[in-house]
């Protein structure tokens, strides 16, 4: 079994009580095998990313410690999404009940068809960097820089914290 590694997961929803969906996903993250859920950011409301008209999202970031390899963790996240009612049909960047993105795992840097680490677009998405900065401002995103510095480059436009620190 692998050694313990930190991993950060982006959580998002804009259907069927989005805040409740994100909280339910957090609770289910605590049940993943060989994994400990350590931190969750406050919830944020964000305007949708992409061209599809849809309701605002609720987003958060979870900090985990895991012994799972990145591919195994991603598979667990996708199975968790399915169990919470995620359907992958429909337009890219469209509405969804739950979305769990593996953002960062340890010092992993890779680019492939099924998994890119750090997650592609992380430096352009305030709905990822603001909640991530709430729980890990000094985290060094492999090849990109510290979370706090990356956040400072992005305006909070279209992003509102809707929950105090958990």
TORMARTOR-326476 format. One record per atom (N, C-alpha, C): x, y, z; residue in one letter; residue number from 1. Coordinates in steps of 0.2 Angstrom, whole numbers, plus 5000, padded with zeros to 4 digits. Each point is the difference from the previous one (the first is absolute). Example, Ala and Ser with C-alpha at 12.3 -4.5 7.8 and 13.67 -1.06 7.14 Angstrom:
# residues 2
seke u: 5066 v: 4972 w: 5039 res: a n: 1
seke u: 4996 v: 5006 w: 5000 res: a n: 1
seke u: 5004 v: 5006 w: 5000 res: a n: 1
seke u: 4998 v: 5005 w: 4996 res: s n: 2
seke u: 5004 v: 5006 w: 5001 res: s n: 2
seke u: 4996 v: 5005 w: 5003 res: s n: 2
# end
This chain:
# residues 166
seke u: 5004 v: 4994 w: 5000 res: x n: 1
seke u: 4996 v: 5006 w: 5000 res: x n: 1
seke u: 5004 v: 5006 w: 5000 res: x n: 1
seke u: 4998 v: 5005 w: 4997 res: x n: 2
seke u: 5004 v: 5007 w: 4999 res: x n: 2
seke u: 5000 v: 5003 w: 5007 res: x n: 2
seke u: 5005 v: 5005 w: 5000 res: x n: 3
seke u: 5000 v: 5004 w: 5006 res: x n: 3
seke u: 4995 v: 5005 w: 5000 res: x n: 3
seke u: 4998 v: 5003 w: 5005 res: x n: 4
seke u: 4995 v: 5005 w: 5001 res: x n: 4
seke u: 5002 v: 5007 w: 4996 res: x n: 4
seke u: 4996 v: 5002 w: 4996 res: x n: 5
seke u: 5001 v: 5006 w: 4996 res: x n: 5
seke u: 4994 v: 5005 w: 5001 res: x n: 5
seke u: 5001 v: 5007 w: 5000 res: x n: 6
seke u: 4995 v: 5004 w: 5000 res: x n: 6
seke u: 4996 v: 5000 w: 4993 res: x n: 6
seke u: 4994 v: 5001 w: 5000 res: x n: 7
seke u: 4996 v: 5001 w: 4993 res: x n: 7
seke u: 4995 v: 5005 w: 5002 res: x n: 7
seke u: 4998 v: 5004 w: 4995 res: x n: 8
seke u: 4995 v: 5005 w: 5000 res: x n: 8
seke u: 4995 v: 4999 w: 4995 res: x n: 8
seke u: 4994 v: 5000 w: 5002 res: x n: 9
seke u: 4994 v: 4999 w: 4996 res: x n: 9
seke u: 4995 v: 5006 w: 4999 res: x n: 9
seke u: 4999 v: 5002 w: 4994 res: x n: 10
seke u: 4995 v: 5005 w: 4999 res: x n: 10
seke u: 4993 v: 4997 w: 5000 res: x n: 10
seke u: 4995 v: 5003 w: 5003 res: x n: 11
seke u: 4993 v: 4998 w: 5000 res: x n: 11
seke u: 4996 v: 5005 w: 4998 res: x n: 11
seke u: 4995 v: 4998 w: 4995 res: x n: 12
seke u: 4996 v: 5005 w: 4998 res: x n: 12
seke u: 4993 v: 4997 w: 4998 res: x n: 12
seke u: 4995 v: 5004 w: 5000 res: x n: 13
seke u: 4993 v: 4998 w: 4998 res: x n: 13
seke u: 4996 v: 5006 w: 4998 res: x n: 13
seke u: 4995 v: 4999 w: 4996 res: x n: 14
seke u: 4995 v: 5006 w: 4998 res: x n: 14
seke u: 4993 v: 4997 w: 4999 res: x n: 14
seke u: 4999 v: 4994 w: 5002 res: x n: 15
seke u: 4993 v: 4997 w: 5000 res: x n: 15
seke u: 4998 v: 4997 w: 5006 res: x n: 15
seke u: 4993 v: 5000 w: 5001 res: x n: 16
seke u: 4998 v: 4996 w: 5006 res: x n: 16
seke u: 5003 v: 5001 w: 5007 res: x n: 16
seke u: 4999 v: 5007 w: 5002 res: x n: 17
seke u: 5003 v: 5002 w: 5006 res: x n: 17
seke u: 5008 v: 5000 w: 5000 res: x n: 17
seke u: 5003 v: 5004 w: 4996 res: x n: 18
seke u: 5007 v: 5000 w: 5000 res: x n: 18
seke u: 5004 v: 4999 w: 5006 res: x n: 18
seke u: 4998 v: 5005 w: 5005 res: x n: 19
seke u: 5004 v: 5000 w: 5006 res: x n: 19
seke u: 4999 v: 4993 w: 5004 res: x n: 19
seke u: 4994 v: 4997 w: 5000 res: x n: 20
seke u: 4999 v: 4993 w: 5002 res: x n: 20
seke u: 5004 v: 4995 w: 4997 res: x n: 20
seke u: 5000 v: 5000 w: 4993 res: x n: 21
seke u: 5004 v: 4996 w: 4996 res: x n: 21
seke u: 5008 v: 5000 w: 5002 res: x n: 21
seke u: 5002 v: 5006 w: 5001 res: x n: 22
seke u: 5008 v: 5001 w: 5001 res: x n: 22
seke u: 5001 v: 4997 w: 5007 res: x n: 22
seke u: 4995 v: 5001 w: 5005 res: x n: 23
seke u: 5001 v: 4998 w: 5007 res: x n: 23
seke u: 5000 v: 4992 w: 5000 res: x n: 23
seke u: 4995 v: 4997 w: 4996 res: x n: 24
seke u: 4999 v: 4993 w: 5000 res: x n: 24
seke u: 5007 v: 4997 w: 4997 res: x n: 24
seke u: 5002 v: 5003 w: 4995 res: x n: 25
seke u: 5007 v: 4997 w: 4997 res: x n: 25
seke u: 5005 v: 5001 w: 5005 res: x n: 25
seke u: 5001 v: 5005 w: 5003 res: x n: 26
seke u: 5005 v: 5000 w: 5006 res: x n: 26
seke u: 4999 v: 4995 w: 5005 res: x n: 26
seke u: 4994 v: 4998 w: 5002 res: x n: 27
seke u: 4999 v: 4995 w: 5005 res: x n: 27
seke u: 5002 v: 4993 w: 4996 res: x n: 27
seke u: 4999 v: 4999 w: 4994 res: x n: 28
seke u: 5002 v: 4994 w: 4997 res: x n: 28
seke u: 5007 v: 4999 w: 4999 res: x n: 28
seke u: 5004 v: 5006 w: 4999 res: x n: 29
seke u: 5007 v: 5000 w: 4999 res: x n: 29
seke u: 5003 v: 4997 w: 5007 res: x n: 29
seke u: 4997 v: 5001 w: 5005 res: x n: 30
seke u: 5003 v: 4998 w: 5007 res: x n: 30
seke u: 4999 v: 4992 w: 5000 res: x n: 30
seke u: 4997 v: 4997 w: 4995 res: x n: 31
seke u: 4999 v: 4992 w: 5000 res: x n: 31
seke u: 5005 v: 4997 w: 4995 res: x n: 31
seke u: 5004 v: 5004 w: 4996 res: x n: 32
seke u: 5004 v: 4997 w: 4995 res: x n: 32
seke u: 5005 v: 4995 w: 5003 res: x n: 32
seke u: 5002 v: 4995 w: 4997 res: x n: 33
seke u: 5005 v: 4995 w: 5002 res: x n: 33
seke u: 5007 v: 5003 w: 5000 res: x n: 33
seke u: 5004 v: 4998 w: 5005 res: x n: 34
seke u: 5007 v: 5003 w: 5001 res: x n: 34
seke u: 5000 v: 5007 w: 4999 res: x n: 34
seke u: 4995 v: 5004 w: 5003 res: x n: 35
seke u: 5000 v: 5007 w: 4999 res: x n: 35
seke u: 4997 v: 5003 w: 5006 res: x n: 35
seke u: 5003 v: 5006 w: 5002 res: x n: 36
seke u: 4997 v: 5004 w: 5006 res: x n: 36
seke u: 4998 v: 5007 w: 4997 res: x n: 36
seke u: 4994 v: 5002 w: 5001 res: x n: 37
seke u: 4998 v: 5006 w: 4999 res: x n: 37
seke u: 5002 v: 5005 w: 5006 res: x n: 37
seke u: 5004 v: 5005 w: 4998 res: x n: 38
seke u: 5003 v: 5004 w: 5005 res: x n: 38
seke u: 4997 v: 5007 w: 5001 res: x n: 38
seke u: 4999 v: 5003 w: 4994 res: x n: 39
seke u: 4997 v: 5007 w: 5000 res: x n: 39
seke u: 4995 v: 5001 w: 4995 res: x n: 39
seke u: 4996 v: 5005 w: 5001 res: x n: 40
seke u: 4995 v: 5002 w: 4995 res: x n: 40
seke u: 5000 v: 5008 w: 5000 res: x n: 40
seke u: 5000 v: 5003 w: 4994 res: x n: 41
seke u: 5000 v: 5007 w: 5000 res: x n: 41
seke u: 4992 v: 5002 w: 5001 res: x n: 41
seke u: 4999 v: 5007 w: 5002 res: x n: 42
seke u: 4993 v: 5002 w: 5000 res: x n: 42
seke u: 4997 v: 4999 w: 4993 res: x n: 42
seke u: 4994 v: 5001 w: 4999 res: x n: 43
seke u: 4996 v: 4999 w: 4994 res: x n: 43
seke u: 5000 v: 5007 w: 4997 res: x n: 43
seke u: 5001 v: 5000 w: 4993 res: x n: 44
seke u: 5000 v: 5006 w: 4996 res: x n: 44
seke u: 4994 v: 4999 w: 4995 res: x n: 44
seke u: 4997 v: 5006 w: 4998 res: x n: 45
seke u: 4996 v: 5000 w: 4994 res: x n: 45
seke u: 5004 v: 5003 w: 4994 res: x n: 45
seke u: 4999 v: 4997 w: 4994 res: x n: 46
seke u: 5004 v: 5002 w: 4994 res: x n: 46
seke u: 4996 v: 5000 w: 4994 res: x n: 46
seke u: 5001 v: 5005 w: 4996 res: x n: 47
seke u: 4997 v: 5000 w: 4993 res: x n: 47
seke u: 5002 v: 4994 w: 4996 res: x n: 47
seke u: 4996 v: 4997 w: 4996 res: x n: 48
seke u: 5002 v: 4994 w: 4996 res: x n: 48
seke u: 5006 v: 5002 w: 4996 res: x n: 48
seke u: 5005 v: 4995 w: 4999 res: x n: 49
seke u: 5005 v: 5000 w: 4995 res: x n: 49
seke u: 4998 v: 4997 w: 4994 res: x n: 49
seke u: 5002 v: 5003 w: 4994 res: x n: 50
seke u: 4998 v: 4998 w: 4994 res: x n: 50
seke u: 4994 v: 5003 w: 4997 res: x n: 50
seke u: 4998 v: 4998 w: 4994 res: x n: 51
seke u: 4995 v: 5003 w: 4996 res: x n: 51
seke u: 4993 v: 4998 w: 5001 res: x n: 51
seke u: 4999 v: 4995 w: 5004 res: x n: 52
seke u: 4993 v: 4997 w: 5001 res: x n: 52
seke u: 4996 v: 5004 w: 5005 res: x n: 52
seke u: 4994 v: 5003 w: 4998 res: x n: 53
seke u: 4996 v: 5003 w: 5005 res: x n: 53
seke u: 4998 v: 4995 w: 5005 res: x n: 53
seke u: 5000 v: 5002 w: 5007 res: x n: 54
seke u: 4999 v: 4996 w: 5005 res: x n: 54
seke u: 5000 v: 5004 w: 5007 res: x n: 54
seke u: 4997 v: 4997 w: 5005 res: x n: 55
seke u: 5001 v: 5003 w: 5007 res: x n: 55
seke u: 5007 v: 5001 w: 5003 res: x n: 55
seke u: 5000 v: 5004 w: 5004 res: x n: 56
seke u: 5007 v: 5001 w: 5004 res: x n: 56
seke u: 5002 v: 4993 w: 5003 res: x n: 56
seke u: 5006 v: 4999 w: 5001 res: x n: 57
seke u: 5003 v: 4995 w: 5004 res: x n: 57
seke u: 5001 v: 5001 w: 5007 res: x n: 57
seke u: 5001 v: 4995 w: 5004 res: x n: 58
seke u: 5003 v: 5000 w: 5007 res: x n: 58
seke u: 5006 v: 4996 w: 4999 res: x n: 58
seke u: 5005 v: 5003 w: 5003 res: x n: 59
seke u: 5007 v: 4997 w: 5000 res: x n: 59
seke u: 5003 v: 5000 w: 5006 res: x n: 59
seke u: 5005 v: 4995 w: 5001 res: x n: 60
seke u: 5004 v: 4999 w: 5006 res: x n: 60
seke u: 5006 v: 4996 w: 4998 res: x n: 60
seke u: 5005 v: 5000 w: 5004 res: x n: 61
seke u: 5006 v: 4995 w: 4999 res: x n: 61
seke u: 5001 v: 4996 w: 5007 res: x n: 61
seke u: 5001 v: 4994 w: 4999 res: x n: 62
seke u: 5002 v: 4995 w: 5005 res: x n: 62
seke u: 5007 v: 4999 w: 5000 res: x n: 62
seke u: 5003 v: 4999 w: 5006 res: x n: 63
seke u: 5007 v: 4998 w: 5001 res: x n: 63
seke u: 5000 v: 4993 w: 5003 res: x n: 63
seke u: 5003 v: 4995 w: 4996 res: x n: 64
seke u: 5001 v: 4993 w: 5003 res: x n: 64
seke u: 5007 v: 4998 w: 5001 res: x n: 64
seke u: 5000 v: 4995 w: 5003 res: x n: 65
seke u: 5007 v: 4996 w: 5001 res: x n: 65
seke u: 4998 v: 4993 w: 4997 res: x n: 65
seke u: 5003 v: 4997 w: 4995 res: x n: 66
seke u: 4999 v: 4994 w: 4997 res: x n: 66
seke u: 5006 v: 4996 w: 4999 res: x n: 66
seke u: 4998 v: 4993 w: 5000 res: x n: 67
seke u: 5005 v: 4996 w: 4997 res: x n: 67
seke u: 4999 v: 4997 w: 4994 res: x n: 67
seke u: 4995 v: 5002 w: 4997 res: x n: 68
seke u: 4998 v: 4998 w: 4993 res: x n: 68
seke u: 5004 v: 5003 w: 4995 res: x n: 68
seke u: 5002 v: 4997 w: 4994 res: x n: 69
seke u: 5003 v: 5003 w: 4995 res: x n: 69
seke u: 4995 v: 5004 w: 4996 res: x n: 69
seke u: 5003 v: 5005 w: 4997 res: x n: 70
seke u: 4995 v: 5005 w: 4997 res: x n: 70
seke u: 4995 v: 4997 w: 4995 res: x n: 70
seke u: 5001 v: 4995 w: 4996 res: x n: 71
seke u: 4995 v: 4997 w: 4996 res: x n: 71
seke u: 4995 v: 4996 w: 5005 res: x n: 71
seke u: 5002 v: 4997 w: 5005 res: x n: 72
seke u: 4995 v: 4997 w: 5004 res: x n: 72
seke u: 4996 v: 5005 w: 5004 res: x n: 72
seke u: 5003 v: 5006 w: 5002 res: x n: 73
seke u: 4996 v: 5005 w: 5003 res: x n: 73
seke u: 4995 v: 5003 w: 4995 res: x n: 73
seke u: 5002 v: 5001 w: 4994 res: x n: 74
seke u: 4995 v: 5003 w: 4995 res: x n: 74
seke u: 4995 v: 4995 w: 4999 res: x n: 74
seke u: 5001 v: 4994 w: 5000 res: x n: 75
seke u: 4995 v: 4995 w: 4999 res: x n: 75
seke u: 4995 v: 5000 w: 5006 res: x n: 75
seke u: 5002 v: 5000 w: 5006 res: x n: 76
seke u: 4996 v: 5001 w: 5006 res: x n: 76
seke u: 4996 v: 5006 w: 4999 res: x n: 76
seke u: 5002 v: 5006 w: 4998 res: x n: 77
seke u: 4997 v: 5006 w: 4999 res: x n: 77
seke u: 4994 v: 4999 w: 4995 res: x n: 77
seke u: 5002 v: 4997 w: 4994 res: x n: 78
seke u: 4995 v: 4999 w: 4995 res: x n: 78
seke u: 4994 v: 4995 w: 5002 res: x n: 78
seke u: 5002 v: 4995 w: 5004 res: x n: 79
seke u: 4995 v: 4996 w: 5003 res: x n: 79
seke u: 4995 v: 5003 w: 5005 res: x n: 79
seke u: 5003 v: 5005 w: 5004 res: x n: 80
seke u: 4997 v: 5004 w: 5005 res: x n: 80
seke u: 4995 v: 5004 w: 4996 res: x n: 80
seke u: 5002 v: 5004 w: 4995 res: x n: 81
seke u: 4996 v: 5004 w: 4996 res: x n: 81
seke u: 4994 v: 4996 w: 4997 res: x n: 81
seke u: 5001 v: 4994 w: 4998 res: x n: 82
seke u: 4995 v: 4996 w: 4997 res: x n: 82
seke u: 4995 v: 4998 w: 5005 res: x n: 82
seke u: 5002 v: 4998 w: 5006 res: x n: 83
seke u: 4996 v: 4998 w: 5006 res: x n: 83
seke u: 4996 v: 5006 w: 5002 res: x n: 83
seke u: 5002 v: 5006 w: 4999 res: x n: 84
seke u: 4996 v: 5006 w: 5002 res: x n: 84
seke u: 4996 v: 5003 w: 4994 res: x n: 84
seke u: 4999 v: 4996 w: 4995 res: x n: 85
seke u: 4996 v: 5002 w: 4995 res: x n: 85
seke u: 5003 v: 5004 w: 4994 res: x n: 85
seke u: 5007 v: 5000 w: 4999 res: x n: 86
seke u: 5003 v: 5004 w: 4995 res: x n: 86
seke u: 4999 v: 4996 w: 4993 res: x n: 86
seke u: 4997 v: 5003 w: 4995 res: x n: 87
seke u: 5000 v: 4997 w: 4993 res: x n: 87
seke u: 5005 v: 5004 w: 4996 res: x n: 87
seke u: 5004 v: 4996 w: 4996 res: x n: 88
seke u: 5005 v: 5004 w: 4996 res: x n: 88
seke u: 4997 v: 5001 w: 4993 res: x n: 88
seke u: 4994 v: 4999 w: 4998 res: x n: 89
seke u: 4997 v: 5002 w: 4994 res: x n: 89
seke u: 4999 v: 5008 w: 5000 res: x n: 89
seke u: 4999 v: 5003 w: 4995 res: x n: 90
seke u: 4999 v: 5007 w: 5000 res: x n: 90
seke u: 5006 v: 5004 w: 4997 res: x n: 90
seke u: 4999 v: 5007 w: 5000 res: x n: 91
seke u: 5006 v: 5004 w: 4997 res: x n: 91
seke u: 5006 v: 5001 w: 5005 res: x n: 91
seke u: 5006 v: 5001 w: 4998 res: x n: 92
seke u: 5005 v: 5001 w: 5004 res: x n: 92
seke u: 4999 v: 5006 w: 5004 res: x n: 92
seke u: 5002 v: 5001 w: 5006 res: x n: 93
seke u: 4999 v: 5006 w: 5004 res: x n: 93
seke u: 4992 v: 5001 w: 5001 res: x n: 93
seke u: 4996 v: 4995 w: 4999 res: x n: 94
seke u: 4993 v: 5001 w: 5002 res: x n: 94
seke u: 4998 v: 4999 w: 5007 res: x n: 94
seke u: 4994 v: 5000 w: 5001 res: x n: 95
seke u: 4998 v: 5000 w: 5007 res: x n: 95
seke u: 5001 v: 4993 w: 5003 res: x n: 95
seke u: 5001 v: 4999 w: 5006 res: x n: 96
seke u: 5001 v: 4993 w: 5003 res: x n: 96
seke u: 4998 v: 5000 w: 5008 res: x n: 96
seke u: 4998 v: 4994 w: 5002 res: x n: 97
seke u: 4998 v: 4999 w: 5007 res: x n: 97
seke u: 5006 v: 5001 w: 5004 res: x n: 97
seke u: 5006 v: 4996 w: 4998 res: x n: 98
seke u: 5006 v: 5000 w: 5004 res: x n: 98
seke u: 5006 v: 5000 w: 4995 res: x n: 98
seke u: 5005 v: 5003 w: 5002 res: x n: 99
seke u: 5006 v: 5000 w: 4996 res: x n: 99
seke u: 5006 v: 4999 w: 5005 res: x n: 99
seke u: 5004 v: 4995 w: 4999 res: x n: 100
seke u: 5006 v: 4999 w: 5005 res: x n: 100
seke u: 5006 v: 5000 w: 4995 res: x n: 100
seke u: 5004 v: 5005 w: 5001 res: x n: 101
seke u: 5006 v: 5000 w: 4996 res: x n: 101
seke u: 5007 v: 4999 w: 5004 res: x n: 101
seke u: 5004 v: 4996 w: 4998 res: x n: 102
seke u: 5006 v: 4999 w: 5003 res: x n: 102
seke u: 5005 v: 5005 w: 4998 res: x n: 102
seke u: 5001 v: 5005 w: 5004 res: x n: 103
seke u: 5004 v: 5006 w: 4999 res: x n: 103
seke u: 5007 v: 4999 w: 5000 res: x n: 103
seke u: 5003 v: 4997 w: 5006 res: x n: 104
seke u: 5007 v: 5000 w: 5001 res: x n: 104
seke u: 5000 v: 4993 w: 5004 res: x n: 104
seke u: 5006 v: 4997 w: 4999 res: x n: 105
seke u: 5001 v: 4994 w: 5004 res: x n: 105
seke u: 5008 v: 5000 w: 5001 res: x n: 105
seke u: 5002 v: 5001 w: 5006 res: x n: 106
seke u: 5007 v: 5000 w: 5002 res: x n: 106
seke u: 5004 v: 5005 w: 4995 res: x n: 106
seke u: 5006 v: 4997 w: 4998 res: x n: 107
seke u: 5004 v: 5004 w: 4995 res: x n: 107
seke u: 4999 v: 4998 w: 4993 res: x n: 107
seke u: 4994 v: 4996 w: 4999 res: x n: 108
seke u: 4999 v: 4997 w: 4993 res: x n: 108
seke u: 4999 v: 5005 w: 4995 res: x n: 108
seke u: 5003 v: 4999 w: 4994 res: x n: 109
seke u: 5000 v: 5004 w: 4994 res: x n: 109
seke u: 4999 v: 4995 w: 4994 res: x n: 109
seke u: 4994 v: 5000 w: 4997 res: x n: 110
seke u: 4999 v: 4996 w: 4994 res: x n: 110
seke u: 4994 v: 5003 w: 4996 res: x n: 110
seke u: 5001 v: 4998 w: 4994 res: x n: 111
seke u: 4995 v: 5002 w: 4995 res: x n: 111
seke u: 4998 v: 4994 w: 4996 res: x n: 111
seke u: 4994 v: 4998 w: 5000 res: x n: 112
seke u: 4997 v: 4994 w: 4996 res: x n: 112
seke u: 4993 v: 5001 w: 4999 res: x n: 112
seke u: 4998 v: 4995 w: 4996 res: x n: 113
seke u: 4993 v: 5000 w: 4998 res: x n: 113
seke u: 4995 v: 5000 w: 5005 res: x n: 113
seke u: 5001 v: 4996 w: 5006 res: x n: 114
seke u: 4995 v: 4999 w: 5005 res: x n: 114
seke u: 5002 v: 5004 w: 5006 res: x n: 114
seke u: 5006 v: 5003 w: 5001 res: x n: 115
seke u: 5002 v: 5003 w: 5006 res: x n: 115
seke u: 5006 v: 5005 w: 4999 res: x n: 115
seke u: 4999 v: 5006 w: 5002 res: x n: 116
seke u: 5005 v: 5005 w: 4999 res: x n: 116
seke u: 5001 v: 5003 w: 5007 res: x n: 116
seke u: 5006 v: 5000 w: 5003 res: x n: 117
seke u: 5002 v: 5003 w: 5006 res: x n: 117
seke u: 5005 v: 5005 w: 5000 res: x n: 117
seke u: 5000 v: 5006 w: 5003 res: x n: 118
seke u: 4994 v: 5002 w: 5003 res: x n: 118
seke u: 4994 v: 5001 w: 4995 res: x n: 118
seke u: 4994 v: 5001 w: 5002 res: x n: 119
seke u: 4995 v: 5000 w: 4996 res: x n: 119
seke u: 5000 v: 5006 w: 4995 res: x n: 119
seke u: 4999 v: 4998 w: 4993 res: x n: 120
seke u: 5000 v: 5006 w: 4995 res: x n: 120
seke u: 4996 v: 5005 w: 5002 res: x n: 120
seke u: 5002 v: 5006 w: 4999 res: x n: 121
seke u: 4996 v: 5006 w: 5001 res: x n: 121
seke u: 5000 v: 5003 w: 5007 res: x n: 121
seke u: 5003 v: 4997 w: 5005 res: x n: 122
seke u: 5000 v: 5001 w: 5007 res: x n: 122
seke u: 5002 v: 5008 w: 5001 res: x n: 122
seke u: 5005 v: 5002 w: 4996 res: x n: 123
seke u: 5002 v: 5007 w: 5001 res: x n: 123
seke u: 4995 v: 5005 w: 4998 res: x n: 123
seke u: 4995 v: 4998 w: 4996 res: x n: 124
seke u: 4995 v: 5005 w: 4997 res: x n: 124
seke u: 4994 v: 5000 w: 5003 res: x n: 124
seke u: 4999 v: 4996 w: 5005 res: x n: 125
seke u: 4993 v: 4999 w: 5003 res: x n: 125
seke u: 5000 v: 5003 w: 5007 res: x n: 125
seke u: 4997 v: 5005 w: 5001 res: x n: 126
seke u: 4999 v: 5003 w: 5007 res: x n: 126
seke u: 4996 v: 4996 w: 5005 res: x n: 126
seke u: 4995 v: 4996 w: 4997 res: x n: 127
seke u: 4996 v: 4996 w: 5004 res: x n: 127
seke u: 5004 v: 4994 w: 5002 res: x n: 127
seke u: 5006 v: 4998 w: 4998 res: x n: 128
seke u: 5004 v: 4995 w: 5003 res: x n: 128
seke u: 5006 v: 5004 w: 5004 res: x n: 128
seke u: 5003 v: 5005 w: 4998 res: x n: 129
seke u: 5005 v: 5003 w: 5004 res: x n: 129
seke u: 4998 v: 5003 w: 5006 res: x n: 129
seke u: 4994 v: 5003 w: 5000 res: x n: 130
seke u: 4998 v: 5004 w: 5006 res: x n: 130
seke u: 4999 v: 4995 w: 5006 res: x n: 130
seke u: 4996 v: 4995 w: 4999 res: x n: 131
seke u: 4999 v: 4995 w: 5005 res: x n: 131
seke u: 5006 v: 4996 w: 5002 res: x n: 131
seke u: 5004 v: 4998 w: 4995 res: x n: 132
seke u: 5006 v: 4997 w: 5001 res: x n: 132
seke u: 5005 v: 5004 w: 5005 res: x n: 132
seke u: 5000 v: 5007 w: 4998 res: x n: 133
seke u: 5004 v: 5004 w: 5005 res: x n: 133
seke u: 4998 v: 5001 w: 5007 res: x n: 133
seke u: 4993 v: 4998 w: 5001 res: x n: 134
seke u: 4997 v: 5000 w: 5007 res: x n: 134
seke u: 5003 v: 4995 w: 5004 res: x n: 134
seke u: 5002 v: 4994 w: 4997 res: x n: 135
seke u: 5002 v: 4994 w: 5003 res: x n: 135
seke u: 5008 v: 4999 w: 4999 res: x n: 135
seke u: 5003 v: 5003 w: 4995 res: x n: 136
seke u: 5007 v: 4998 w: 4999 res: x n: 136
seke u: 5003 v: 5006 w: 4996 res: x n: 136
seke u: 5001 v: 5006 w: 5003 res: x n: 137
seke u: 5002 v: 5006 w: 4996 res: x n: 137
seke u: 5008 v: 4999 w: 4998 res: x n: 137
seke u: 5004 v: 4996 w: 5004 res: x n: 138
seke u: 5007 v: 4999 w: 4999 res: x n: 138
seke u: 5001 v: 4994 w: 4996 res: x n: 138
seke u: 4995 v: 4996 w: 4998 res: x n: 139
seke u: 5001 v: 4994 w: 4996 res: x n: 139
seke u: 5004 v: 5002 w: 4993 res: x n: 139
seke u: 5005 v: 4997 w: 4998 res: x n: 140
seke u: 5003 v: 5000 w: 4994 res: x n: 140
seke u: 4997 v: 4996 w: 4995 res: x n: 140
seke u: 4997 v: 5003 w: 4995 res: x n: 141
seke u: 4997 v: 4996 w: 4995 res: x n: 141
seke u: 5005 v: 4998 w: 4995 res: x n: 141
seke u: 5002 v: 4994 w: 4999 res: x n: 142
seke u: 5006 v: 4998 w: 4996 res: x n: 142
seke u: 5000 v: 5003 w: 4993 res: x n: 142
seke u: 5006 v: 5004 w: 4999 res: x n: 143
seke u: 5001 v: 5003 w: 4994 res: x n: 143
seke u: 4996 v: 5007 w: 4999 res: x n: 143
seke u: 4996 v: 5002 w: 5005 res: x n: 144
seke u: 4996 v: 5006 w: 4999 res: x n: 144
seke u: 5001 v: 5005 w: 5005 res: x n: 144
seke u: 5002 v: 4998 w: 5006 res: x n: 145
seke u: 5001 v: 5005 w: 5005 res: x n: 145
seke u: 4996 v: 4999 w: 5006 res: x n: 145
seke u: 5000 v: 5005 w: 5005 res: x n: 146
seke u: 4996 v: 4999 w: 5006 res: x n: 146
seke u: 4993 v: 5002 w: 4999 res: x n: 146
seke u: 4996 v: 4997 w: 5004 res: x n: 147
seke u: 4992 v: 5001 w: 4999 res: x n: 147
seke u: 4999 v: 5008 w: 5001 res: x n: 147
seke u: 5003 v: 5002 w: 5006 res: x n: 148
seke u: 4998 v: 5007 w: 5002 res: x n: 148
seke u: 5002 v: 5005 w: 4994 res: x n: 148
seke u: 5006 v: 4999 w: 4997 res: x n: 149
seke u: 5002 v: 5004 w: 4995 res: x n: 149
seke u: 4996 v: 4999 w: 4993 res: x n: 149
seke u: 4998 v: 4994 w: 4999 res: x n: 150
seke u: 4996 v: 4999 w: 4994 res: x n: 150
seke u: 4993 v: 5003 w: 5001 res: x n: 150
seke u: 4997 v: 5000 w: 5006 res: x n: 151
seke u: 4994 v: 5003 w: 5002 res: x n: 151
seke u: 5000 v: 5008 w: 4999 res: x n: 151
seke u: 5006 v: 5003 w: 5002 res: x n: 152
seke u: 5001 v: 5007 w: 5000 res: x n: 152
seke u: 4999 v: 5003 w: 4992 res: x n: 152
seke u: 5002 v: 4995 w: 4996 res: x n: 153
seke u: 4999 v: 5002 w: 4992 res: x n: 153
seke u: 4993 v: 5000 w: 4998 res: x n: 153
seke u: 4995 v: 4997 w: 5003 res: x n: 154
seke u: 4994 v: 5000 w: 4998 res: x n: 154
seke u: 4995 v: 5004 w: 5004 res: x n: 154
seke u: 4996 v: 5004 w: 4997 res: x n: 155
seke u: 4994 v: 5004 w: 5003 res: x n: 155
seke u: 4995 v: 4995 w: 5002 res: x n: 155
seke u: 4996 v: 5002 w: 5006 res: x n: 156
seke u: 4995 v: 4996 w: 5002 res: x n: 156
seke u: 4993 v: 5001 w: 4996 res: x n: 156
seke u: 5001 v: 5003 w: 4994 res: x n: 157
seke u: 4994 v: 5001 w: 4996 res: x n: 157
seke u: 4996 v: 4994 w: 4999 res: x n: 157
seke u: 4993 v: 5001 w: 5002 res: x n: 158
seke u: 4995 v: 4994 w: 4999 res: x n: 158
seke u: 5001 v: 4995 w: 5005 res: x n: 158
seke u: 5003 v: 5001 w: 5006 res: x n: 159
seke u: 5001 v: 4996 w: 5005 res: x n: 159
seke u: 4999 v: 5003 w: 5007 res: x n: 159
seke u: 4996 v: 4996 w: 5004 res: x n: 160
seke u: 4997 v: 5003 w: 5006 res: x n: 160
seke u: 5001 v: 4994 w: 5005 res: x n: 160
seke u: 5003 v: 5001 w: 5006 res: x n: 161
seke u: 5000 v: 4996 w: 5006 res: x n: 161
seke u: 4993 v: 5000 w: 5003 res: x n: 161
seke u: 4997 v: 4994 w: 5001 res: x n: 162
seke u: 4994 v: 4999 w: 5002 res: x n: 162
seke u: 4999 v: 4997 w: 5007 res: x n: 162
seke u: 5006 v: 4998 w: 5003 res: x n: 163
seke u: 5000 v: 4996 w: 5006 res: x n: 163
seke u: 5007 v: 5002 w: 5004 res: x n: 163
seke u: 4999 v: 5001 w: 5006 res: x n: 164
seke u: 5006 v: 5002 w: 5004 res: x n: 164
seke u: 5005 v: 4994 w: 5000 res: x n: 164
seke u: 5006 v: 5001 w: 5003 res: x n: 165
seke u: 5005 v: 4994 w: 5000 res: x n: 165
seke u: 4996 v: 4994 w: 5004 res: x n: 165
seke u: 5001 v: 4994 w: 4997 res: x n: 166
seke u: 4997 v: 4994 w: 5004 res: x n: 166
seke u: 5003 v: 4998 w: 5006 res: x n: 166
# end
